[in-house]
Every structure is written in C-alpha cells, then in structure tokens.
Amino acid sequence: MKSVATLLLVGMLILWTELPTGSAWSCPPVHITCAMVNPPNHCYTDRHCPRHKKCCPSFCGRRCLSQQPFLSYG
C-alpha cells in the first residue's frame, strides 16, 4: 500500500513540474553556437527564473530572459 501511495505521489509531482507556468511566449531562436564545451547554465527550468521570465537557451548556456516587447510598424 505504501508503494502505491509513493508511486502516485511521484507521478503527481512529475506532472506538476511539467505544467506550463502561464507564460504564452516562446524562447527566441538561437543562431550562434558557443565554442565552450559545457557552457554554464544560469537556470534549468522556468521555475528557476524570476516571475515573468523564462529559462531559454542562449548562444552560450541557458539563462532567464524577459519577453521582448512587441513592436508594431505602422
């Protein structure tokens, strides 16, 4: 019985960590590749970032980025 409860709890935690954080924007594309073999990551998931920022791949490791302002031309 304990193993079933533990398995259920672990499954719920995995699902909870995969839920979206409420941000509808996506990370910008990366066009430059870092020459470093294992670049440092400043974050691993969006939960490691301050509010309204996302953990995105950058040209050299992952970092917390803010959404770029929408520019309208007209």
Predicted model as a PDB file, atoms N, CA, C, CB and O in Angstrom, pLDDT in the B-factor column:
MODEL        1                                                                  
ATOM      1  N   MET A   1       0.820  -1.201   0.000  1.00 68.00           N  
ATOM      2  CA  MET A   1       0.000   0.000   0.000  1.00 68.00           C  
ATOM      3  C   MET A   1       0.862   1.263   0.000  1.00 68.00           C  
ATOM      4  CB  MET A   1      -0.932  -0.001   1.206  1.00 68.00           C  
ATOM      5  O   MET A   1       0.548   2.237  -0.684  1.00 68.00           O  
ATOM      6  N   LYS A   2       1.954   1.238   0.775  1.00 77.00           N  
ATOM      7  CA  LYS A   2       2.836   2.411   0.811  1.00 77.00           C  
ATOM      8  C   LYS A   2       3.479   2.660  -0.547  1.00 77.00           C  
ATOM      9  CB  LYS A   2       3.923   2.231   1.878  1.00 77.00           C  
ATOM     10  O   LYS A   2       3.650   3.807  -0.960  1.00 77.00           O  
ATOM     11  N   SER A   3       3.835   1.579  -1.240  1.00 76.00           N  
ATOM     12  CA  SER A   3       4.489   1.755  -2.541  1.00 76.00           C  
ATOM     13  C   SER A   3       3.530   2.363  -3.560  1.00 76.00           C  
ATOM     14  CB  SER A   3       5.022   0.410  -3.060  1.00 76.00           C  
ATOM     15  O   SER A   3       3.959   3.143  -4.410  1.00 76.00           O  
ATOM     16  N   VAL A   4       2.245   2.028  -3.495  1.00 66.00           N  
ATOM     17  CA  VAL A   4       1.253   2.605  -4.401  1.00 66.00           C  
ATOM     18  C   VAL A   4       1.096   4.097  -4.126  1.00 66.00           C  
ATOM     19  CB  VAL A   4      -0.104   1.884  -4.255  1.00 66.00           C  
ATOM     20  O   VAL A   4       1.030   4.904  -5.053  1.00 66.00           O  
ATOM     21  N   ALA A   5       1.036   4.456  -2.851  1.00 65.00           N  
ATOM     22  CA  ALA A   5       0.903   5.868  -2.487  1.00 65.00           C  
ATOM     23  C   ALA A   5       2.149   6.652  -2.898  1.00 65.00           C  
ATOM     24  CB  ALA A   5       0.659   6.012  -0.972  1.00 65.00           C  
ATOM     25  O   ALA A   5       2.042   7.783  -3.372  1.00 65.00           O  
ATOM     26  N   THR A   6       3.313   6.064  -2.719  1.00 68.00           N  
ATOM     27  CA  THR A   6       4.558   6.725  -3.114  1.00 68.00           C  
ATOM     28  C   THR A   6       4.611   6.908  -4.622  1.00 68.00           C  
ATOM     29  CB  THR A   6       5.776   5.920  -2.635  1.00 68.00           C  
ATOM     30  O   THR A   6       4.983   7.973  -5.113  1.00 68.00           O  
ATOM     31  N   LEU A   7       4.241   5.874  -5.347  1.00 60.00           N  
ATOM     32  CA  LEU A   7       4.228   5.950  -6.801  1.00 60.00           C  
ATOM     33  C   LEU A   7       3.248   7.012  -7.296  1.00 60.00           C  
ATOM     34  CB  LEU A   7       3.873   4.592  -7.394  1.00 60.00           C  
ATOM     35  O   LEU A   7       3.555   7.751  -8.232  1.00 60.00           O  
ATOM     36  N   LEU A   8       2.088   7.089  -6.683  1.00 59.00           N  
ATOM     37  CA  LEU A   8       1.096   8.096  -7.038  1.00 59.00           C  
ATOM     38  C   LEU A   8       1.619   9.500  -6.754  1.00 59.00           C  
ATOM     39  CB  LEU A   8      -0.208   7.853  -6.274  1.00 59.00           C  
ATOM     40  O   LEU A   8       1.426  10.408  -7.562  1.00 59.00           O  
ATOM     41  N   LEU A   9       2.277   9.685  -5.617  1.00 57.00           N  
ATOM     42  CA  LEU A   9       2.832  10.986  -5.259  1.00 57.00           C  
ATOM     43  C   LEU A   9       3.922  11.414  -6.241  1.00 57.00           C  
ATOM     44  CB  LEU A   9       3.391  10.948  -3.837  1.00 57.00           C  
ATOM     45  O   LEU A   9       3.961  12.566  -6.673  1.00 57.00           O  
ATOM     46  N   VAL A  10       4.799  10.486  -6.584  1.00 53.00           N  
ATOM     47  CA  VAL A  10       5.868  10.803  -7.536  1.00 53.00           C  
ATOM     48  C   VAL A  10       5.275  11.171  -8.897  1.00 53.00           C  
ATOM     49  CB  VAL A  10       6.842   9.607  -7.678  1.00 53.00           C  
ATOM     50  O   VAL A  10       5.738  12.113  -9.540  1.00 53.00           O  
ATOM     51  N   GLY A  11       4.262  10.440  -9.334  1.00 57.00           N  
ATOM     52  CA  GLY A  11       3.611  10.759 -10.602  1.00 57.00           C  
ATOM     53  C   GLY A  11       2.978  12.138 -10.597  1.00 57.00           C  
ATOM     54  O   GLY A  11       3.074  12.875 -11.579  1.00 57.00           O  
ATOM     55  N   MET A  12       2.328  12.489  -9.491  1.00 59.00           N  
ATOM     56  CA  MET A  12       1.712  13.815  -9.383  1.00 59.00           C  
ATOM     57  C   MET A  12       2.769  14.906  -9.391  1.00 59.00           C  
ATOM     58  CB  MET A  12       0.866  13.914  -8.109  1.00 59.00           C  
ATOM     59  O   MET A  12       2.561  15.954 -10.005  1.00 59.00           O  
ATOM     60  N   LEU A  13       3.893  14.689  -8.728  1.00 55.00           N  
ATOM     61  CA  LEU A  13       4.971  15.679  -8.723  1.00 55.00           C  
ATOM     62  C   LEU A  13       5.565  15.865 -10.110  1.00 55.00           C  
ATOM     63  CB  LEU A  13       6.062  15.268  -7.744  1.00 55.00           C  
ATOM     64  O   LEU A  13       5.888  16.985 -10.505  1.00 55.00           O  
ATOM     65  N   ILE A  14       5.710  14.781 -10.846  1.00 59.00           N  
ATOM     66  CA  ILE A  14       6.237  14.891 -12.212  1.00 59.00           C  
ATOM     67  C   ILE A  14       5.273  15.692 -13.082  1.00 59.00           C  
ATOM     68  CB  ILE A  14       6.477  13.485 -12.824  1.00 59.00           C  
ATOM     69  O   ILE A  14       5.703  16.563 -13.838  1.00 59.00           O  
ATOM     70  N   LEU A  15       3.995  15.412 -12.987  1.00 54.00           N  
ATOM     71  CA  LEU A  15       3.008  16.168 -13.763  1.00 54.00           C  
ATOM     72  C   LEU A  15       2.998  17.637 -13.367  1.00 54.00           C  
ATOM     73  CB  LEU A  15       1.615  15.571 -13.578  1.00 54.00           C  
ATOM     74  O   LEU A  15       2.887  18.509 -14.228  1.00 54.00           O  
ATOM     75  N   TRP A  16       3.111  17.918 -12.079  1.00 57.00           N  
ATOM     76  CA  TRP A  16       3.104  19.306 -11.600  1.00 57.00           C  
ATOM     77  C   TRP A  16       4.296  20.084 -12.131  1.00 57.00           C  
ATOM     78  CB  TRP A  16       3.101  19.343 -10.074  1.00 57.00           C  
ATOM     79  O   TRP A  16       4.153  21.253 -12.490  1.00 57.00           O  
ATOM     80  N   THR A  17       5.482  19.457 -12.191  1.00 52.00           N  
ATOM     81  CA  THR A  17       6.657  20.167 -12.687  1.00 52.00           C  
ATOM     82  C   THR A  17       6.589  20.417 -14.175  1.00 52.00           C  
ATOM     83  CB  THR A  17       7.904  19.397 -12.364  1.00 52.00           C  
ATOM     84  O   THR A  17       7.267  21.314 -14.677  1.00 52.00           O  
ATOM     85  N   GLU A  18       5.784  19.644 -14.899  1.00 52.00           N  
ATOM     86  CA  GLU A  18       5.669  19.814 -16.340  1.00 52.00           C  
ATOM     87  C   GLU A  18       4.564  20.779 -16.747  1.00 52.00           C  
ATOM     88  CB  GLU A  18       5.431  18.488 -16.984  1.00 52.00           C  
ATOM     89  O   GLU A  18       4.424  21.081 -17.932  1.00 52.00           O  
ATOM     90  N   LEU A  19       3.775  21.272 -15.792  1.00 51.00           N  
ATOM     91  CA  LEU A  19       2.696  22.199 -16.121  1.00 51.00           C  
ATOM     92  C   LEU A  19       3.262  23.517 -16.607  1.00 51.00           C  
ATOM     93  CB  LEU A  19       1.788  22.427 -14.910  1.00 51.00           C  
ATOM     94  O   LEU A  19       4.309  23.943 -16.119  1.00 51.00           O  
ATOM     95  N   PRO A  20       2.614  24.173 -17.544  1.00 54.00           N  
ATOM     96  CA  PRO A  20       3.098  25.476 -18.009  1.00 54.00           C  
ATOM     97  C   PRO A  20       3.009  26.510 -16.898  1.00 54.00           C  
ATOM     98  CB  PRO A  20       2.298  25.946 -19.233  1.00 54.00           C  
ATOM     99  O   PRO A  20       2.152  26.427 -16.019  1.00 54.00           O  
ATOM    100  N   THR A  21       3.908  27.484 -16.953  1.00 52.00           N  
ATOM    101  CA  THR A  21       3.975  28.493 -15.906  1.00 52.00           C  
ATOM    102  C   THR A  21       3.071  29.677 -16.186  1.00 52.00           C  
ATOM    103  CB  THR A  21       5.388  28.966 -15.737  1.00 52.00           C  
ATOM    104  O   THR A  21       3.096  30.649 -15.432  1.00 52.00           O  
ATOM    105  N   GLY A  22       2.279  29.632 -17.234  1.00 53.00           N  
ATOM    106  CA  GLY A  22       1.346  30.712 -17.529  1.00 53.00           C  
ATOM    107  C   GLY A  22       1.885  31.710 -18.538  1.00 53.00           C  
ATOM    108  O   GLY A  22       1.191  32.662 -18.892  1.00 53.00           O  
ATOM    109  N   SER A  23       3.093  31.511 -19.000  1.00 51.00           N  
ATOM    110  CA  SER A  23       3.626  32.425 -19.995  1.00 51.00           C  
ATOM    111  C   SER A  23       3.331  31.878 -21.379  1.00 51.00           C  
ATOM    112  CB  SER A  23       5.143  32.639 -19.799  1.00 51.00           C  
ATOM    113  O   SER A  23       3.595  30.708 -21.656  1.00 51.00           O  
ATOM    114  N   ALA A  24       2.787  32.713 -22.245  1.00 68.00           N  
ATOM    115  CA  ALA A  24       2.350  32.264 -23.562  1.00 68.00           C  
ATOM    116  C   ALA A  24       3.418  32.480 -24.631  1.00 68.00           C  
ATOM    117  CB  ALA A  24       1.079  32.985 -23.957  1.00 68.00           C  
ATOM    118  O   ALA A  24       3.236  32.042 -25.766  1.00 68.00           O  
ATOM    119  N   TRP A  25       4.502  33.128 -24.306  1.00 82.00           N  
ATOM    120  CA  TRP A  25       5.518  33.392 -25.312  1.00 82.00           C  
ATOM    121  C   TRP A  25       6.577  32.298 -25.300  1.00 82.00           C  
ATOM    122  CB  TRP A  25       6.162  34.761 -25.078  1.00 82.00           C  
ATOM    123  O   TRP A  25       6.745  31.595 -24.304  1.00 82.00           O  
ATOM    124  N   SER A  26       7.284  32.161 -26.404  1.00 89.00           N  
ATOM    125  CA  SER A  26       8.310  31.136 -26.505  1.00 89.00           C  
ATOM    126  C   SER A  26       9.688  31.782 -26.594  1.00 89.00           C  
ATOM    127  CB  SER A  26       8.057  30.233 -27.723  1.00 89.00           C  
ATOM    128  O   SER A  26       9.823  32.975 -26.865  1.00 89.00           O  
ATOM    129  N   CYS A  27      10.687  30.972 -26.363  1.00 92.00           N  
ATOM    130  CA  CYS A  27      12.071  31.464 -26.380  1.00 92.00           C  
ATOM    131  C   CYS A  27      12.474  31.860 -27.803  1.00 92.00           C  
ATOM    132  CB  CYS A  27      13.044  30.385 -25.823  1.00 92.00           C  
ATOM    133  O   CYS A  27      12.027  31.242 -28.770  1.00 92.00           O  
ATOM    134  N   PRO A  28      13.317  32.888 -27.930  1.00 91.00           N  
ATOM    135  CA  PRO A  28      13.779  33.284 -29.261  1.00 91.00           C  
ATOM    136  C   PRO A  28      14.726  32.225 -29.825  1.00 91.00           C  
ATOM    137  CB  PRO A  28      14.482  34.665 -29.208  1.00 91.00           C  
ATOM    138  O   PRO A  28      15.379  31.512 -29.063  1.00 91.00           O  
ATOM    139  N   PRO A  29      14.806  32.117 -31.140  1.00 92.00           N  
ATOM    140  CA  PRO A  29      15.727  31.151 -31.737  1.00 92.00           C  
ATOM    141  C   PRO A  29      17.180  31.569 -31.495  1.00 92.00           C  
ATOM    142  CB  PRO A  29      15.456  31.012 -33.249  1.00 92.00           C  
ATOM    143  O   PRO A  29      17.485  32.757 -31.394  1.00 92.00           O  
ATOM    144  N   VAL A  30      18.052  30.599 -31.407  1.00 91.00           N  
ATOM    145  CA  VAL A  30      19.482  30.854 -31.203  1.00 91.00           C  
ATOM    146  C   VAL A  30      20.196  30.544 -32.508  1.00 91.00           C  
ATOM    147  CB  VAL A  30      20.065  29.994 -30.018  1.00 91.00           C  
ATOM    148  O   VAL A  30      20.106  29.427 -33.018  1.00 91.00           O  
ATOM    149  N   HIS A  31      20.901  31.523 -33.048  1.00 92.00           N  
ATOM    150  CA  HIS A  31      21.563  31.355 -34.335  1.00 92.00           C  
ATOM    151  C   HIS A  31      23.077  31.217 -34.207  1.00 92.00           C  
ATOM    152  CB  HIS A  31      21.236  32.519 -35.230  1.00 92.00           C  
ATOM    153  O   HIS A  31      23.754  30.894 -35.183  1.00 92.00           O  
ATOM    154  N   ILE A  32      23.609  31.458 -33.017  1.00 89.00           N  
ATOM    155  CA  ILE A  32      25.049  31.399 -32.774  1.00 89.00           C  
ATOM    156  C   ILE A  32      25.305  30.264 -31.791  1.00 89.00           C  
ATOM    157  CB  ILE A  32      25.602  32.766 -32.224  1.00 89.00           C  
ATOM    158  O   ILE A  32      24.552  30.087 -30.834  1.00 89.00           O  
ATOM    159  N   THR A  33      26.368  29.494 -32.024  1.00 86.00           N  
ATOM    160  CA  THR A  33      26.701  28.403 -31.131  1.00 86.00           C  
ATOM    161  C   THR A  33      27.958  28.758 -30.338  1.00 86.00           C  
ATOM    162  CB  THR A  33      26.900  27.091 -31.920  1.00 86.00           C  
ATOM    163  O   THR A  33      28.924  29.289 -30.885  1.00 86.00           O  
ATOM    164  N   CYS A  34      27.927  28.461 -29.067  1.00 89.00           N  
ATOM    165  CA  CYS A  34      29.043  28.733 -28.170  1.00 89.00           C  
ATOM    166  C   CYS A  34      30.199  27.778 -28.469  1.00 89.00           C  
ATOM    167  CB  CYS A  34      28.601  28.605 -26.694  1.00 89.00           C  
ATOM    168  O   CYS A  34      29.976  26.609 -28.786  1.00 89.00           O  
ATOM    169  N   ALA A  35      31.414  28.270 -28.371  1.00 90.00           N  
ATOM    170  CA  ALA A  35      32.592  27.432 -28.597  1.00 90.00           C  
ATOM    171  C   ALA A  35      32.957  26.640 -27.341  1.00 90.00           C  
ATOM    172  CB  ALA A  35      33.780  28.295 -29.039  1.00 90.00           C  
ATOM    173  O   ALA A  35      33.782  25.728 -27.407  1.00 90.00           O  
ATOM    174  N   MET A  36      32.357  26.975 -26.207  1.00 89.00           N  
ATOM    175  CA  MET A  36      32.645  26.292 -24.953  1.00 89.00           C  
ATOM    176  C   MET A  36      32.015  24.893 -24.980  1.00 89.00           C  
ATOM    177  CB  MET A  36      32.114  27.116 -23.741  1.00 89.00           C  
ATOM    178  O   MET A  36      30.890  24.730 -25.451  1.00 89.00           O  
ATOM    179  N   VAL A  37      32.740  23.882 -24.475  1.00 89.00           N  
ATOM    180  CA  VAL A  37      32.237  22.512 -24.494  1.00 89.00           C  
ATOM    181  C   VAL A  37      31.016  22.347 -23.603  1.00 89.00           C  
ATOM    182  CB  VAL A  37      33.326  21.547 -24.060  1.00 89.00           C  
ATOM    183  O   VAL A  37      29.996  21.830 -24.060  1.00 89.00           O  
ATOM    184  N   ASN A  38      31.086  22.763 -22.363  1.00 90.00           N  
ATOM    185  CA  ASN A  38      29.959  22.691 -21.427  1.00 90.00           C  
ATOM    186  C   ASN A  38      29.678  24.084 -20.891  1.00 90.00           C  
ATOM    187  CB  ASN A  38      30.252  21.697 -20.259  1.00 90.00           C  
ATOM    188  O   ASN A  38      30.141  24.430 -19.804  1.00 90.00           O  
ATOM    189  N   PRO A  39      28.924  24.893 -21.638  1.00 91.00           N  
ATOM    190  CA  PRO A  39      28.666  26.259 -21.172  1.00 91.00           C  
ATOM    191  C   PRO A  39      27.846  26.245 -19.880  1.00 91.00           C  
ATOM    192  CB  PRO A  39      27.932  27.072 -22.260  1.00 91.00           C  
ATOM    193  O   PRO A  39      27.032  25.345 -19.672  1.00 91.00           O  
ATOM    194  N   PRO A  40      28.059  27.245 -19.009  1.00 93.00           N  
ATOM    195  CA  PRO A  40      27.313  27.287 -17.748  1.00 93.00           C  
ATOM    196  C   PRO A  40      25.846  27.630 -17.974  1.00 93.00           C  
ATOM    197  CB  PRO A  40      27.941  28.303 -16.796  1.00 93.00           C  
ATOM    198  O   PRO A  40      25.515  28.473 -18.807  1.00 93.00           O  
ATOM    199  N   ASN A  41      24.987  26.976 -17.234  1.00 95.00           N  
ATOM    200  CA  ASN A  41      23.565  27.270 -17.265  1.00 95.00           C  
ATOM    201  C   ASN A  41      23.209  28.090 -16.033  1.00 95.00           C  
ATOM    202  CB  ASN A  41      22.724  25.965 -17.330  1.00 95.00           C  
ATOM    203  O   ASN A  41      23.566  27.720 -14.915  1.00 95.00           O  
ATOM    204  N   HIS A  42      22.513  29.193 -16.230  1.00 96.00           N  
ATOM    205  CA  HIS A  42      22.064  30.019 -15.115  1.00 96.00           C  
ATOM    206  C   HIS A  42      20.691  29.585 -14.628  1.00 96.00           C  
ATOM    207  CB  HIS A  42      22.034  31.488 -15.518  1.00 96.00           C  
ATOM    208  O   HIS A  42      20.227  30.047 -13.586  1.00 96.00           O  
ATOM    209  N   CYS A  43      20.036  28.696 -15.378  1.00 97.00           N  
ATOM    210  CA  CYS A  43      18.743  28.133 -14.996  1.00 97.00           C  
ATOM    211  C   CYS A  43      18.572  26.818 -15.729  1.00 97.00           C  
ATOM    212  CB  CYS A  43      17.567  29.113 -15.317  1.00 97.00           C  
ATOM    213  O   CYS A  43      19.292  26.523 -16.682  1.00 97.00           O  
ATOM    214  N   TYR A  44      17.608  26.031 -15.271  1.00 95.00           N  
ATOM    215  CA  TYR A  44      17.311  24.756 -15.925  1.00 95.00           C  
ATOM    216  C   TYR A  44      15.838  24.667 -16.333  1.00 95.00           C  
ATOM    217  CB  TYR A  44      17.670  23.589 -14.996  1.00 95.00           C  
ATOM    218  O   TYR A  44      15.513  24.012 -17.323  1.00 95.00           O  
ATOM    219  N   THR A  45      14.952  25.315 -15.584  1.00 94.00           N  
ATOM    220  CA  THR A  45      13.532  25.375 -15.922  1.00 94.00           C  
ATOM    221  C   THR A  45      13.047  26.797 -15.649  1.00 94.00           C  
ATOM    222  CB  THR A  45      12.699  24.321 -15.103  1.00 94.00           C  
ATOM    223  O   THR A  45      13.762  27.601 -15.052  1.00 94.00           O  
ATOM    224  N   ASP A  46      11.822  27.100 -16.092  1.00 93.00           N  
ATOM    225  CA  ASP A  46      11.247  28.429 -15.859  1.00 93.00           C  
ATOM    226  C   ASP A  46      11.093  28.724 -14.373  1.00 93.00           C  
ATOM    227  CB  ASP A  46       9.892  28.547 -16.551  1.00 93.00           C  
ATOM    228  O   ASP A  46      11.098  29.887 -13.970  1.00 93.00           O  
ATOM    229  N   ARG A  47      10.958  27.694 -13.562  1.00 94.00           N  
ATOM    230  CA  ARG A  47      10.797  27.889 -12.116  1.00 94.00           C  
ATOM    231  C   ARG A  47      12.070  28.416 -11.456  1.00 94.00           C  
ATOM    232  CB  ARG A  47      10.386  26.581 -11.457  1.00 94.00           C  
ATOM    233  O   ARG A  47      12.015  28.913 -10.332  1.00 94.00           O  
ATOM    234  N   HIS A  48      13.204  28.317 -12.128  1.00 95.00           N  
ATOM    235  CA  HIS A  48      14.457  28.852 -11.600  1.00 95.00           C  
ATOM    236  C   HIS A  48      14.606  30.345 -11.890  1.00 95.00           C  
ATOM    237  CB  HIS A  48      15.640  28.091 -12.187  1.00 95.00           C  
ATOM    238  O   HIS A  48      15.560  30.974 -11.432  1.00 95.00           O  
ATOM    239  N   CYS A  49      13.682  30.906 -12.636  1.00 95.00           N  
ATOM    240  CA  CYS A  49      13.763  32.307 -13.049  1.00 95.00           C  
ATOM    241  C   CYS A  49      12.792  33.171 -12.254  1.00 95.00           C  
ATOM    242  CB  CYS A  49      13.479  32.441 -14.547  1.00 95.00           C  
ATOM    243  O   CYS A  49      11.791  32.674 -11.737  1.00 95.00           O  
ATOM    244  N   PRO A  50      13.094  34.487 -12.157  1.00 94.00           N  
ATOM    245  CA  PRO A  50      12.135  35.402 -11.529  1.00 94.00           C  
ATOM    246  C   PRO A  50      10.830  35.421 -12.320  1.00 94.00           C  
ATOM    247  CB  PRO A  50      12.724  36.831 -11.431  1.00 94.00           C  
ATOM    248  O   PRO A  50      10.768  34.967 -13.462  1.00 94.00           O  
ATOM    249  N   ARG A  51       9.812  35.946 -11.696  1.00 90.00           N  
ATOM    250  CA  ARG A  51       8.485  36.000 -12.316  1.00 90.00           C  
ATOM    251  C   ARG A  51       8.528  36.734 -13.653  1.00 90.00           C  
ATOM    252  CB  ARG A  51       7.485  36.682 -11.376  1.00 90.00           C  
ATOM    253  O   ARG A  51       9.256  37.715 -13.799  1.00 90.00           O  
ATOM    254  N   HIS A  52       7.768  36.274 -14.606  1.00 89.00           N  
ATOM    255  CA  HIS A  52       7.642  36.850 -15.951  1.00 89.00           C  
ATOM    256  C   HIS A  52       8.905  36.665 -16.788  1.00 89.00           C  
ATOM    257  CB  HIS A  52       7.312  38.328 -15.852  1.00 89.00           C  
ATOM    258  O   HIS A  52       9.085  37.361 -17.788  1.00 89.00           O  
ATOM    259  N   LYS A  53       9.778  35.745 -16.399  1.00 93.00           N  
ATOM    260  CA  LYS A  53      10.947  35.417 -17.220  1.00 93.00           C  
ATOM    261  C   LYS A  53      10.923  33.926 -17.506  1.00 93.00           C  
ATOM    262  CB  LYS A  53      12.283  35.830 -16.511  1.00 93.00           C  
ATOM    263  O   LYS A  53      10.334  33.148 -16.757  1.00 93.00           O  
ATOM    264  N   LYS A  54      11.575  33.533 -18.608  1.00 94.00           N  
ATOM    265  CA  LYS A  54      11.644  32.129 -18.999  1.00 94.00           C  
ATOM    266  C   LYS A  54      13.096  31.700 -19.051  1.00 94.00           C  
ATOM    267  CB  LYS A  54      10.954  31.892 -20.364  1.00 94.00           C  
ATOM    268  O   LYS A  54      13.987  32.502 -19.329  1.00 94.00           O  
ATOM    269  N   CYS A  55      13.322  30.423 -18.780  1.00 96.00           N  
ATOM    270  CA  CYS A  55      14.651  29.836 -18.917  1.00 96.00           C  
ATOM    271  C   CYS A  55      14.796  29.404 -20.372  1.00 96.00           C  
ATOM    272  CB  CYS A  55      14.865  28.621 -17.922  1.00 96.00           C  
ATOM    273  O   CYS A  55      14.151  28.453 -20.815  1.00 96.00           O  
ATOM    274  N   CYS A  56      15.638  30.103 -21.100  1.00 96.00           N  
ATOM    275  CA  CYS A  56      15.776  29.871 -22.538  1.00 96.00           C  
ATOM    276  C   CYS A  56      17.219  29.546 -22.896  1.00 96.00           C  
ATOM    277  CB  CYS A  56      15.297  31.094 -23.330  1.00 96.00           C  
ATOM    278  O   CYS A  56      18.151  30.006 -22.236  1.00 96.00           O  
ATOM    279  N   PRO A  57      17.394  28.751 -23.947  1.00 95.00           N  
ATOM    280  CA  PRO A  57      18.759  28.539 -24.430  1.00 95.00           C  
ATOM    281  C   PRO A  57      19.277  29.844 -25.025  1.00 95.00           C  
ATOM    282  CB  PRO A  57      18.814  27.385 -25.484  1.00 95.00           C  
ATOM    283  O   PRO A  57      18.556  30.539 -25.742  1.00 95.00           O  
ATOM    284  N   SER A  58      20.513  30.165 -24.727  1.00 93.00           N  
ATOM    285  CA  SER A  58      21.142  31.345 -25.319  1.00 93.00           C  
ATOM    286  C   SER A  58      22.329  30.857 -26.150  1.00 93.00           C  
ATOM    287  CB  SER A  58      21.598  32.383 -24.210  1.00 93.00           C  
ATOM    288  O   SER A  58      22.518  29.650 -26.306  1.00 93.00           O  
ATOM    289  N   PHE A  59      23.108  31.756 -26.669  1.00 92.00           N  
ATOM    290  CA  PHE A  59      24.221  31.341 -27.505  1.00 92.00           C  
ATOM    291  C   PHE A  59      25.258  30.565 -26.702  1.00 92.00           C  
ATOM    292  CB  PHE A  59      24.865  32.551 -28.160  1.00 92.00           C  
ATOM    293  O   PHE A  59      26.072  29.841 -27.277  1.00 92.00           O  
ATOM    294  N   CYS A  60      25.236  30.710 -25.367  1.00 93.00           N  
ATOM    295  CA  CYS A  60      26.215  30.008 -24.537  1.00 93.00           C  
ATOM    296  C   CYS A  60      25.571  29.645 -23.195  1.00 93.00           C  
ATOM    297  CB  CYS A  60      27.491  30.883 -24.322  1.00 93.00           C  
ATOM    298  O   CYS A  60      25.748  30.373 -22.219  1.00 93.00           O  
ATOM    299  N   GLY A  61      24.841  28.553 -23.129  1.00 95.00           N  
ATOM    300  CA  GLY A  61      24.168  28.126 -21.907  1.00 95.00           C  
ATOM    301  C   GLY A  61      22.736  28.636 -21.847  1.00 95.00           C  
ATOM    302  O   GLY A  61      22.279  29.354 -22.737  1.00 95.00           O  
ATOM    303  N   ARG A  62      22.045  28.259 -20.795  1.00 96.00           N  
ATOM    304  CA  ARG A  62      20.658  28.691 -20.597  1.00 96.00           C  
ATOM    305  C   ARG A  62      20.647  29.864 -19.631  1.00 96.00           C  
ATOM    306  CB  ARG A  62      19.769  27.523 -20.061  1.00 96.00           C  
ATOM    307  O   ARG A  62      21.445  29.917 -18.695  1.00 96.00           O  
ATOM    308  N   ARG A  63      19.734  30.809 -19.864  1.00 95.00           N  
ATOM    309  CA  ARG A  63      19.589  31.964 -18.975  1.00 95.00           C  
ATOM    310  C   ARG A  63      18.154  32.451 -18.945  1.00 95.00           C  
ATOM    311  CB  ARG A  63      20.515  33.096 -19.411  1.00 95.00           C  
ATOM    312  O   ARG A  63      17.362  32.139 -19.834  1.00 95.00           O  
ATOM    313  N   CYS A  64      17.826  33.220 -17.917  1.00 96.00           N  
ATOM    314  CA  CYS A  64      16.477  33.766 -17.755  1.00 96.00           C  
ATOM    315  C   CYS A  64      16.315  34.981 -18.659  1.00 96.00           C  
ATOM    316  CB  CYS A  64      16.202  34.146 -16.270  1.00 96.00           C  
ATOM    317  O   CYS A  64      17.102  35.925 -18.588  1.00 96.00           O  
ATOM    318  N   LEU A  65      15.303  34.956 -19.500  1.00 94.00           N  
ATOM    319  CA  LEU A  65      15.057  36.062 -20.428  1.00 94.00           C  
ATOM    320  C   LEU A  65      13.669  36.631 -20.214  1.00 94.00           C  
ATOM    321  CB  LEU A  65      15.223  35.601 -21.886  1.00 94.00           C  
ATOM    322  O   LEU A  65      12.735  35.911 -19.861  1.00 94.00           O  
ATOM    323  N   SER A  66      13.544  37.936 -20.432  1.00 91.00           N  
ATOM    324  CA  SER A  66      12.250  38.599 -20.421  1.00 91.00           C  
ATOM    325  C   SER A  66      11.680  38.553 -21.828  1.00 91.00           C  
ATOM    326  CB  SER A  66      12.366  40.064 -19.908  1.00 91.00           C  
ATOM    327  O   SER A  66      12.421  38.441 -22.804  1.00 91.00           O  
ATOM    328  N   GLN A  67      10.361  38.641 -21.925  1.00 84.00           N  
ATOM    329  CA  GLN A  67       9.722  38.678 -23.228  1.00 84.00           C  
ATOM    330  C   GLN A  67      10.102  39.974 -23.917  1.00 84.00           C  
ATOM    331  CB  GLN A  67       8.183  38.543 -23.105  1.00 84.00           C  
ATOM    332  O   GLN A  67      10.064  41.047 -23.315  1.00 84.00           O  
ATOM    333  N   GLN A  68      10.467  39.867 -25.176  1.00 74.00           N  
ATOM    334  CA  GLN A  68      10.809  41.052 -25.951  1.00 74.00           C  
ATOM    335  C   GLN A  68       9.532  41.839 -26.222  1.00 74.00           C  
ATOM    336  CB  GLN A  68      11.525  40.670 -27.284  1.00 74.00           C  
ATOM    337  O   GLN A  68       8.497  41.246 -26.524  1.00 74.00           O  
ATOM    338  N   PRO A  69       9.591  43.163 -26.119  1.00 65.00           N  
ATOM    339  CA  PRO A  69       8.385  43.956 -26.386  1.00 65.00           C  
ATOM    340  C   PRO A  69       7.937  43.788 -27.826  1.00 65.00           C  
ATOM    341  CB  PRO A  69       8.633  45.439 -26.085  1.00 65.00           C  
ATOM    342  O   PRO A  69       8.753  43.696 -28.743  1.00 65.00           O  
ATOM    343  N   PHE A  70       6.619  43.749 -28.008  1.00 60.00           N  
ATOM    344  CA  PHE A  70       6.040  43.625 -29.343  1.00 60.00           C  
ATOM    345  C   PHE A  70       6.161  44.955 -30.049  1.00 60.00           C  
ATOM    346  CB  PHE A  70       4.561  43.167 -29.280  1.00 60.00           C  
ATOM    347  O   PHE A  70       5.671  45.970 -29.553  1.00 60.00           O  
ATOM    348  N   LEU A  71       6.801  44.965 -31.191  1.00 55.00           N  
ATOM    349  CA  LEU A  71       6.969  46.196 -31.962  1.00 55.00           C  
ATOM    350  C   LEU A  71       5.967  46.192 -33.111  1.00 55.00           C  
ATOM    351  CB  LEU A  71       8.432  46.334 -32.498  1.00 55.00           C  
ATOM    352  O   LEU A  71       5.932  45.264 -33.920  1.00 55.00           O  
ATOM    353  N   SER A  72       5.174  47.219 -33.167  1.00 53.00           N  
ATOM    354  CA  SER A  72       4.215  47.317 -34.278  1.00 53.00           C  
ATOM    355  C   SER A  72       4.710  48.411 -35.231  1.00 53.00           C  
ATOM    356  CB  SER A  72       2.749  47.633 -33.753  1.00 53.00           C  
ATOM    357  O   SER A  72       5.083  49.509 -34.817  1.00 53.00           O  
ATOM    358  N   TYR A  73       4.698  48.074 -36.489  1.00 56.00           N  
ATOM    359  CA  TYR A  73       5.125  49.028 -37.503  1.00 56.00           C  
ATOM    360  C   TYR A  73       3.879  49.502 -38.238  1.00 56.00           C  
ATOM    361  CB  TYR A  73       6.168  48.394 -38.492  1.00 56.00           C  
ATOM    362  O   TYR A  73       3.104  48.705 -38.765  1.00 56.00           O  
ATOM    363  N   GLY A  74       3.711  50.787 -38.258  1.00 51.00           N  
ATOM    364  CA  GLY A  74       2.531  51.236 -38.975  1.00 51.00           C  
ATOM    365  C   GLY A  74       2.189  52.612 -38.771  1.00 51.00           C  
ATOM    366  O   GLY A  74       1.205  53.093 -39.333  1.00 51.00           O  
TER     367      GLY A  74                                                      
ENDMDL                                                                          
END                                                                             
